[in-house]
Amino acid sequence: MGDGYRVEARISVWEGENVLKVPASAVFRSEEAWATFVVEEGTAIVRTVELGETNGLETEVLSGLVEGDSVIAYPSDSVRDGVSVKAR
């Protein structure tokens, strides 16, 4: 190995097919379970979810959501179940 030598590597710790995932910032603890806010007709609804793998940025959702559901990433303290919300 000489000056300027480098190695590029890609390490895969977990891999899956047909994985439903959400931003890790969209999930939070609600009592003893994980949950997320889903937007339904302009209203934030708390939805309990079962989570799988995560890399800190994205989290696998095993149940509780379906493809196409809109979730709120980084919900503020003002977001509560039943509150009216608008996409930015």
Secondary structure, 3 states (H helix, E strand, C coil): CCCCCCCCCCCCCCCCCCCCEEEHHHEEEECCEEEEEEEECCEEEEEEEEEEEECCCEEEEEECCCCCCCECCCCCCCCCCCCECCCC
